[in-house]
Amino acid sequence: MHTVDSSRTPGAPGIHRLFANGRVHAFAGSSKVAEAAEAGGPAEAVLVSDGRVVAVGSARELRDRAGAAPVEEVDLEGRVVLPGFVDAHLHAVSTASTIAEVDIRQVRSLRAAVDTVAAHAATLPPGEWVTGGRWDANTWDMGRGGSYQPDRELLDEAVPDRPVALWSIDYHTLWLNGAALEAVGIHDDTPNPVGGEIVRDGSGRATGILREDAATIAERAMPALSLEQRAANMRIAQRKWLAEGLTGVHDIDGAASQEAWDALRADDGLLMRVVKYLRLDELEWARAVGWRTGDQVGRRRTASPGMPEAALSWDDPDRDGWFVRGGLKLFSDGALGSQTSYMTDPFPPRPGEDHLPNYGLPIAGEDLLVEQITEALQAGISLAVHAIGDRANHHVLSAFSRTRAASRAAEERYGRPLRHRIEHAQFVRPEEVQLFAQMGVVASMQPRHCISDLHLLESLKPDPRLAAYAWKDLLAAGAPVAFGSDGPVEPTDPFAAIYAAMTRADFGGDPATTFEPGRRIPARDAIAAHTSGAAYAAGLEGSVGTLAPGMAADLIAVDVDPLRADGGSGVTGEYASEAALFEHAEAVRDATVHLTAVAGEVAFARM
């Protein structure tokens, strides 16, 4: 990767940048347009000026298009150009903080998990908390005593001298040792909070397992990383995301994440676009500072981090599309792995709990959701509601239906679209799939969940009549779909997510592991959900998500063409055989990003 005529100042007014000698898939039309372009061969260059696409075509015609204006050329060396990916559901500061935490995702027993935690604790200063985890007891042997989930006993033996707090892989269950329970003020007689559970054994002793809002309460009592450390972690994570081909994220984390982004913005360190979502406990603050979904407050922050910024109007000429205020995140239920997703049919009983049918945990019922949605709409704030189980999705769709008039009124009052979303939408009743399209509710989904949950789908046996991980069904119904990772629950690499959407099979590439192959989608649809779909979810489809003239010049160059294959097509999803499909999908999974540009500026280049 090299530039020509680079003595000129990159990005200066009047300077054009030409990304040349590539194969450009602009994603600016329908799949039929893409199919025709595939047959005729893609364009080879993108001309950029002032951060926006001027034109896509041959290098010769684009040089002519630039006329007398100075042109800086970037040689793509024959690589494939795609619009920059956007992760539509990322917990940014949580993902960034995993850099320094213990990671027990790969262990396969309770004993191995505890040993790994003890070894990590030995590297920390005296008294410092052990955090991290991302454990998955569903993949462990049954462990000591045949318990389905761990408890504090082994942690207390291995790490008695400091608090230990370990999140499950889905971040809906927290595993604490005795020192951590004491530190956060949870005892055997502490009552369960609304929407949460303090798990107890047969004698009433708190086991150290906290589910849903009980875990949230404990988390708030734990010491937070300093702003300096959070910002440092975010800088490292941002470089990683750019190297994976991400040019933007929808950040679902709370105030700690907002402050870290603010710190980057304060010293011109923001290199990718951010749509920042709110948590429920931040709603009053957001209303006080005039937060409106769609406000754009600039790439560079002029006030000190942590201080409120005045809201900018939708039509403010100084808005630049780099930092956008998003909606309010709500919770309707929990997660499949923690058996707290709210289902119509009960989960198989856990050992020792055979007498207690478990339908999951309804964190917020329909009436409460209507109240919360209405309050947010009055302030001009859209909604993103977590729902995994079919019963939870039913309640959220019903709540959105009951508040449609209030939503339309808010859009008219504030003069902007308020795109509502259901986060995850993993299990949907087939008769309700069409409701997403009818109401314009965005299905914000994470393809990697499907293949990470393969072992759960076998053991927990959800009703096979449900539309499960049904991005194909939703797209066919005309519903808007946006893809993300749910990092740190899943790795953030978008090409691995495209593989998951294409195959619905494990990462080893075994077709026999495929879950409901009829719901696979072609690479083109998966990429569109990561680009234009994510843009639509944030109300930004007029400025980002494709490489059409006038759009933001957010692009990547990769070494694999996800739309073209010897044995089939990544546009139609038709292949000569299963082997041909998997060969192409694995090549996409393993793609290497060689360049990432945001607003026409090269933010990452692999030398």
N, C-alpha and C positions, 0 to 999 in steps of 0.2 A: 504494500500500500504506500503510494507516494504521491506527492503533489507537484504540480508544475506551476511556475510563476508565483511561488509562495512568498516572494519578497513583498508583495502587496499585503496590506493589513487585512487579515481574514474578517469578513463580516462588516467591513467599513461601508458606509453609504456609497452607492454607485458600483460596488464590487459585486460581480456575479460569481457563484461557485458552480462548477460543472462536475457532477459525479458521473464519470464516463467509463466506458469499457466494462459495462455490467450487463446483466439480464434483468430487466425491471418488470416486476409485477405490481402495478399501481393499485389494484383492488378498488378501482374507481367505478366499476360497473357491476352488473349482475353476473351470476355464474355462467350464463350464456355468453356474455361478453368475454369472460375469462377463457371459456372454452375456445372461442374464435381466436383470441389472442394467442392461446397456447398453440393452436394449429398453425398460425402464421408467424409465430416467433415473437417474443416480447421485445419491447423497446430496449435501448442500450444505455440511455443516459437520462439524468435528471438535472435540470437547470434551476438554480436557487438564487433568490435575491431577497435581502432583508428578512431572512428567516422563513420565506415561503416559497413554495414550488411555483416557478414561472411556467415550465412546460416539461413534458416527458417525450422523448423521441430519440432520433439518432444524434450522435455527437456533432456531426457536421451541421445539421439543421439548427441545433441548439446554439452552436457557436455563432451562426448567422443571426439567430434570434437575439443574441446579446448585443449585436452590432458593435459600436465603438466602445462599449463599456468594458473595463478591464475584467478578465475572467481568470479565476484560479481554478485549476483542474485537479481533481482527485481521481487517480487511476484505481479502479475497482478490481482490476486484474481478472476479469471474467466472472466475478462472483454474482450471486443472485441478490437482487435488491427487493426488499419488502418494506411496507410501512412499519414503523417502530411499534413493538408490542406494548400493551398497557396491561398491567396486572390489576384486574377490577376488584380484587378483594385481598388485601395484604395488611397484616398487622405489622406496621413498619418498625416501630421501636422494639416490639417484642422479637421480631425476626432479627433485627440488628443486635439485640442484647444476647442472643444465643452464642455470639462469638466467644464470650468468656464464661459460659455456663457448662455444667456437666450435661452430657448427651448420652442417654441410655436407650436410644431407639433400637439399636441393633442387638441388644442382649435378649436372651431367650429363656431366662429363668429369673425367679425372684432373688436367688442367691447371687447370681452374676450381677444383677442390678445393684444390690446393696454393696457388693465388693467394688464396683466401679465408682459408686458414690463415695465410699470411704477413701478410695485412692485419690479422688479429686479433692476431698475435704483436706487431706494431708498437705496439699499444695497451697492452701489458703492461709492468710494471717489468722492468729488466734481469735476466736469468737465470730468471725465473719460467716454470714449465712451461706449455706449451700443451696443454690437455685438452679433451675433448668429442668432436666428430666426428659420429658416427651416419651414416657414409658407406655407400653401397650401390653397389658396383662393378657389380652386375648391371644397373643402370640407366644406366651410363656407356657412352660409345663405347669401343672397345677400347684407345684411348689409346696412349701411347708404346710402340712395340715390339710392340703387340698383346698385351700381358700381361693375363691374366684379372684379377689383383689388383694393387694398387699395391705398390711397394717403397720403400725408404728414399731412393733416389737423388735424386728431385726434391725431397723434403722437406729433404735435406741441403743442396741448392743454395739453396733458398728460405729456410730457417730454420736456419743453421749454428750459431747462437750460443746455443741453448737447447734443452732436451729437448722433444720433441713426442710425445704419445701420444694416438691417436685411435681410439675404438671404432667398430666396424662398427654398422650399424643394429640388428642383433640382439644386440649385446653379447657375441658369442662369438669375435670376432677383434679383435686390437689391432694397429694400424699405428704403428710407432715410427720415428723418425729415428735416426741413428747416436748422437747425444748421449744419447738416452733409452735405447738399448740398453746403452750404457756405464754409465749411471747405475743401471740395474737389474741389472747384472752378467751380461748375456747376450752371449756372443761366438760366433764362428763354430764353435768346437769344443764349445760347451755342449750336453750331451746332451738329447734330448727328455725331458720329464717323463712319467710315466705319465698317460695321459689327455689329453695335449697334444702340440702340434707346433710346433717352431721351423722355419719354412719357410726353405729354402735354395735357392740357384740351382744351376746345373750345376757350378759350381766349388766348392760347399760353403759359399759365403758366406751368412750370415744376411741375409735380404732385408728384415727389419723387420716381417714379418707373423708374429704369434703367434696360435695357435689354442687355444681351450679352456683346459686347465689351465696351458699355457705363458703365456697371457695373464693368468690369475689370479695366477701367481707374480710376474709383472712388476708387476701392479697393487699387490700388497702391498708392493713396494719403492718405489713412488711416494709422494711427500709427500702427506699427507692434509690436507684442509681443517681449520681449527681448529674446535673445538666451537662457538665463538661464531658463525662464519660458517655452519656447518651449521644451527644453530638459526635464524639469521636467514633463511636460504634456506627452511627448512621452514615458517616463519611465512607467508612470501609464497606458497609453494606451497599451504599449507592454505587460504588465502583463495581461491585460484584453484579448488581442488577443491570447496569449498563453493559457489562461484558456478556450478559446473557441475552441481550437484545431488547431489554425493557427501556422505553423512553418515557414511561409514565407509570404512576401507581395511583390506585384509589386506596387511601390509608384509612383503615377501620379502627385503629388504635385511638386512645384518648389523649388527655392533655399532655402527658409525658412525651408523646410523639409530636404533638403540635409544637412544644417548646424546642425539641431537637431540630425540627425543620426550621423553626424561626432562627435558631442559632446558625444554621447553614445559610439562610437567606441574609442574615445580618452581615456576613463577610463575603458575600457573593459566591458561596459554596454550593448553591443549588444547581444541579446539572441536569435534572429531569423534571418532568411535569408532575404535579401532585394535586389530586382532588382529596381534600381532607374531610372526613366524616366525623360526626359528633357522637358521644355517648350520652345516655339518658341523664346522668348526673351533671352534665355540662349544659343542659338545655337552658336553665335560668341564666347562666353566664352568657350564653350565646344570644339570648333575647336582649340582655342588657347592653351588649356591644353592637347590636343590630346585625347579627349574622343572618345572611340570606343565602339560600342555595343558589349557586351560580355567580355570586360575587367573586371577582378576581382581584386579588390584592397585591399582585406584582411578584416578580422573581427576587427582587432585592428588598429587604425589610429596612425601613428607615428608623423605626422605633426599636427600643431595647427588647430582646427576647422576653417573653412572658407578659409583656404589656399589651393591652388591647389595641387593635388598629381600628380606626373608623371604617365602617363598611363603605365600599365603593358601589355606585349605582351600576346597573346592568349595562348602561350605555356609556360609561366613563371611557373617554378616549385613551386613557393611560393604562387600561387593563392590558395585560400581555399574555394571558392564558397559561402562565407557569404555575401559579398557586391559586387554586379554585376552591371556594367553600362548597362543601357537599351537603348531604342530608344528615338525618338523625338515625343512628343504629339502635334498633330495638331487638328484644329477644322474645320469641314465642315458645321455644322449647330448648332441649339440650342437644346431645350428640348420639350417634348410633353406637360408637364404641363404649361409651359410658352407660349405655342403655337408658338414656334420659331423653332421647328423641320421642316426641309425643305421637303414638301410633294408635290406630283403631284396634289392632290385635295385640295381645300382650307378648312381651318377650318370653323366651323359655326361662323357667325359674332358675335362679342362681342356687348353688349348693347352700343349704341352710336357710333358704328363703322360699321353700316350696309352697308355703301357705299364703304367700303374698303375690298376687298377680301384678305384674309391673307393666304398665302401659306407657312408661316414660314420664317425663316431668313437664307439665304445662307451666312455663315460667310466667306467661301473661295470657290470659284468656281473651276471648273475642271482645267482650265489653271493655276491658281495660285497654286493649289495643286501640279501640275506637277513641277512647278518651285521650290516649297519648298521641295518636295520629292527629286528632282535631287540634290539640294544643300546638303541635309543631306547625301545622298548616296555617294557623293564625299568625305565625311569625314568618311565613314564607319559606319554610324548611320542608324539604322532601323527606321520604322515609325509606329506610333500608331495614327490612325485618328478617331476622334469622328464623328459618323454619326448615327442619329436616324431615320430621315425621309427617305422614299423610294427614293426620288429624290437625297438626300444627299448621300445615299449608292450607287446609280447609278454613281454619279460623282466620288466618291472615287474609286470604282472598275475600272472605266474607266481610272482614273489617274494612278492606279497601273498597269493597262495593258500597258499604254503608256510608263511606266518607267521600264518595265520588263528587257529589255536589260541592262539598267544602273544598275539595282539591281544585275543581274547575274555577271556583270563586277566587282561590288564592292565586292561581296562575294569572287570572285576569287582573287581580289587584296589584300584583307585583310585576306583571309584564314579562314573564319568563316561563319556560317549561319546568314543571316539577315532576321528574321521573321517579316513580316509586319502584322499589325493588324487593324481591324476596331472595335472601341470601341462602344459597345451597339448594333449596327446592329438590331434595334428593328423592323423596317419595311423594308422588302426587297421584290423586285418584284420577283414573283415565278420563272420566267425564268432566274433570275440572281443568285439564290441560288447555282447552280452548279459552278458558277465562283469562289466562295470562294475555292472550292476544286481544280479546274483546276489551279488556280494561287497560291495555298498554303497560302491564306490569312487567318489569324486566326480570327475567330469570338469571340471577347472578350465580353462576355455577363454576365448579372446580373439577375438571375432568380427572385429575389424579385421585380424587376421593374414590372414584369407582374402583380403580384397580388396587388402591391401598385397602379398600374394604372387602376385597374378595373373600378373605378368610372369615370376616364377620357375616357376609351374606350366606355363607355355608352354615355357620353355627347358629346364627340368630334367626335365620329363615323368615325374612319379611314376606308378607302376602305376595305371591308371584303375580297377582292380578294388577298390582300397582304399577304405575309408570315410574320406573326406578332409573335415576341418573339419565333422564329422558330428554337430553338435549335435542335429539333428532325429532322426537314427537313435538316438542315446543317450537322448533324451527319450522316444521311442516305446518303447524297451526298458524304460523305468522307471528309468533310471539318474539319480542326482542330478547336476545340472549347475549350475555357478557361473560367472558371467561377470566378466571384468576387462579391463584394458587392456594389461598388461605394460609400463606406462610405466617408463622413457622410450622403450622400443622403439616404442610407439605413443602417440599423444596420449590423454589421460585422459578426454576428453569422452564420457560414457556414451551420449548420444543418437546420436552418430556410430556407436557400436558397435551400437546397436539398428538403425540403418539398414543396417549391414553384415549383420546377421543376417536382416533382412527381405528383402534384395535379392541379396546375394552378388555385387554388381556394383560397379564403380568409383564414385568420389564424383561423377563427372560426370553420373551418372544414366543411363548408356547401357545399356539392357537387353541389348544384344549382347555386353557384357563379362561377363555373368553366368556364374559358375562353378557348374555343377551346380545349376540352379534347383530341382530336386526336393528339395533339402535346405534350402530357405528355411524360416523359422519365423515365426509371427505376432509382432507387437509385444508382445502380452501375455506370451508365453513368454519373449521376450528380457528384458523387464522383470522377470519373476519370477526369472530366473537372476541378475539384478543385485541382487535384494532378498532374497526368501525363500531362494533357492538359495544365495546367499553366506552367509546366516545359518546354514543347515543345515550347510554345509561347516565352519563354526567351532563347531558344537554349540550355537548360540545361537538356534535357531528358536523357542524358547519365550519369547523376550523382544524380538526385533527382526525386521524383515523384512516385516511387514504392519501395517495400521492397525486391527487388531482390539482390542476392549476388553482392557485389561491390558497391552498391548504398549507398548514404548517409543514415544513420540511423535516419531519421526523422519520428517519429511515435507518435500515440496517442492511449490511451486506454479509451473506452467509455462503458456505461452501456446498450447500445441498439445495436442489430445487424441490420444494415440497409439492409443486403442482405437476411436475413431469416425472414419469418413470417409464422404464423400458416395458414393464409388464402391465401398465395401467395408467390411470389418471388421478392425480390429486385434486382435480376439479370435480369430476363426477363421482369419484370413489369406486369406480369399476376397475377390476383387476382380472387378469387371466386366471388367477388361482389365489388361494389363501397364502401360499408361499410368496407370491409376487406382492401381495398386500403387505405382508410382514417385512419383506425385504425393504420395501419403500419406507414403511413406518419406522423401522429401526434406523434407517439412514437419516430420516428427519429427527428422530430422537437424539441421535448423536451429532447433529449439525454443530458446526463451530461458527460463532459470530466473529467476523474479522473487523467490522467497523460499525459503530453506532453514532448517528448524528441526531442532535436535537436542535430544532430551528436552524438547520443547515450548518451548525457548528459541530465539528467532530469531538464527541465527548469520550469516545473510547476507540482505540485502534490496536489491533493485535500485530505487533511488529515481528 
